[in-house]
Amino acid sequence: MACAQRYLNKVVIVTGGTRGIGRGIVKVFVQNGAKVVFCAQETELSAGQSLESVLNQEGPGSCTFVSCDVTNEDDIKRLINVTVERFGQLDCLVNNAGSHPPHKTTDETTAEEFRDLLNLNLISYFLASKYALPYLRKTQGNIINLSSLVASIGQKDAAPYVATKGAITAMTKAMAVDESRYQVRVNCISPSNIMTPLWKELAGHTEDAAATFKGGENAQLIGRMGTETESGLAALFLAADATFCTGIDLFLSGGAELNYGFKSQIP
């Protein structure tokens, strides 16, 4: 199939690739002929090795799992070095690793919690980009950052999370300007509700998980959540096809940002 060759022999790093959106991205890139190095924390070792085994059997591309704590700068350096030493090049970096903590008011959130989230959701993106860029400049490659729709529309009781995602979108645009001289494209994806383990985990913290799921589906104009595969296809588009796009924020949202609705927060 022609579609199986859309990123043939390109080398891709995906952070947070063992589940959810990251897993969808890893799968789609492997299905399209790429050589993917994906990472997650040591606690995800079993999941990473399992995904690696399955996808390498399916092909036509290949993948390698590497344990990496993206809040550790030395781990990030090692991830980049392992990739380049193995494959001799780097064509695409997908910054995806991150977390959405349970919803808390500003009053309930500590400075330490905010700083920890900044380290995971934002600074890791900056550091991975910093150490990948010398190699991406050689291949005129690209960076894809996973932001969120809430960076543009806000979200109740999630100010620190929204702040990290807003910063990702802003950093994407700034880095696109800086790296244009090297013909390196930098773009981001802003998903709305994607059915992932993280979404299920967050719903589990609510009083009525079933009602939360239904509300999550109804938040999109098309009446459902997005899928991991659709997330992967969006990333593939930016990497393989969107060669005249840099600094863009691709809404993977099912229209969640459109139309009026009942929005008052007044009791």
Rosetta blueprint (number, residue, H / E / L):
1 M L
2 A H
3 C H
4 A H
5 Q H
6 R L
7 Y L
8 L L
9 N L
10 K L
11 V E
12 V E
13 I E
14 V E
15 T E
16 G L
17 G L
18 T L
19 R L
20 G H
21 I H
22 G H
23 R H
24 G H
25 I H
26 V H
27 K H
28 V H
29 F H
30 V H
31 Q H
32 N L
33 G L
34 A L
35 K E
36 V E
37 V E
38 F E
39 C E
40 A E
41 Q L
42 E H
43 T H
44 E H
45 L H
46 S H
47 A H
48 G H
49 Q H
50 S H
51 L H
52 E H
53 S H
54 V H
55 L H
56 N H
57 Q H
58 E H
59 G L
60 P L
61 G L
62 S E
63 C E
64 T E
65 F E
66 V E
67 S E
68 C L
69 D L
70 V L
71 T L
72 N L
73 E H
74 D H
75 D H
76 I H
77 K H
78 R H
79 L H
80 I H
81 N H
82 V H
83 T H
84 V H
85 E H
86 R H
87 F H
88 G L
89 Q L
90 L L
91 D L
92 C E
93 L E
94 V E
95 N E
96 N L
97 A L
98 G L
99 S L
100 H L
101 P L
102 P L
103 H L
104 K L
105 T L
106 T L
107 D L
108 E L
109 T L
110 T L
111 A H
112 E H
113 E H
114 F H
115 R H
116 D H
117 L H
118 L H
119 N H
120 L H
121 N H
122 L H
123 I H
124 S H
125 Y H
126 F H
127 L H
128 A H
129 S H
130 K H
131 Y H
132 A H
133 L H
134 P H
135 Y H
136 L H
137 R H
138 K H
139 T H
140 Q L
141 G L
142 N E
143 I E
144 I E
145 N E
146 L E
147 S L
148 S L
149 L L
150 V H
151 A H
152 S H
153 I H
154 G L
155 Q L
156 K L
157 D L
158 A L
159 A H
160 P H
161 Y H
162 V H
163 A H
164 T H
165 K H
166 G H
167 A H
168 I H
169 T H
170 A H
171 M H
172 T H
173 K H
174 A H
175 M H
176 A H
177 V H
178 D H
179 E H
180 S H
181 R H
182 Y H
183 Q L
184 V L
185 R E
186 V E
187 N E
188 C E
189 I E
190 S E
191 P E
192 S L
193 N L
194 I E
195 M L
196 T L
197 P H
198 L H
199 W H
200 K H
201 E H
202 L H
203 A H
204 G H
205 H L
206 T L
207 E L
208 D L
209 A H
210 A H
211 A H
212 T H
213 F H
214 K H
215 G H
216 G H
217 E H
218 N H
219 A L
220 Q L
221 L L
222 I L
223 G L
224 R L
225 M L
226 G E
227 T L
228 E H
229 T H
230 E H
231 S H
232 G H
233 L H
234 A H
235 A H
236 L H
237 F H
238 L H
239 A H
240 A H
241 D H
242 A L
243 T L
244 F L
245 C L
246 T L
247 G L
248 I L
249 D E
250 L E
251 F E
252 L E
253 S L
254 G L
255 G L
256 A L
257 E L
258 L L
259 N L
260 Y L
261 G L
262 F L
263 K L
264 S L
265 Q L
266 I L
267 P L
